[in-house]
């Protein structure tokens, strides 16, 4: 009976050792939460790492997020969902973007507000590129005329229109 109990205890200890080894093996495999491209490798194979150490930088080029810094005055009219036109360095065409979120507080010191824009992936886009853009904060309908129809033979420029069968300036 003692031999049986001793053998069972040895068996349970071996199973616990196997469980610890299995868990260690599982912990040694990194699995990304999304598919992407490795932009930086911060550790070498076999290197011992701290639990909270960064190992890789992974970039998802299918969809990017742009962090834009706006002045406090410019940020007042910005809302989530508004569209923007971005000119990214190196790309010939402007890209459409959408305001995804707005930081609820201003940066200490500069009083600027961070706005995050969703940018769909395009060939040639990379993390870290610079961009300039315009966010559409207001839409208005106005009458537009070609510049050639604006007359300048008086003190103020004017346009002639027909109103009730009469010419008006």
C-alpha positions, 0 to 999 in steps of 0.5 A: 500500500505504501509503495502504491501511494508513493508511486501515485505521489511520484506520478502526480509530481511528474504531471505537475512538472509536465504542466509547468513545462507545457505552460513555459513552452506556451509562454515562450510563443508570441501571438499578435492580436492582428496581422501586420509587419514587424517594424522593430525587433527589440530582443534577440532569440534566446534572450531572457526578458522581463515580464513587461519588456517590449519584444517587437513593434508590429504595424498594421498597414491595412489601417493606420491612425494619425495623431494630429496636434490642434491648437485649442481654438482649432479643436473647438469645432472638431467632432468625431466622425468629421472628414479630413483631407491629408497630404502625406509626404511622398504621396502625390494624392491627398487621402481621405481620413475620418476623426476617430477620437479626440483627447478629452484634455489639452496637453500640459504646457502647449495647451494643444489637443490631440485628435486621432484620425483613421486613415485607410491603408494605401500603398506606400504608407508607412508608420512615422510619415509626416502629414498636413491636412484640413478637417472639415468642421462646417459645411455651407451652401453658397453660390459660386461663379467663375472668376471671369464673370467678376467685373472690376470696372468700378471701385468694388468688384461685382457680378451682374445678374438678371433679377425680374427681367432687370440687370442687377449688380 
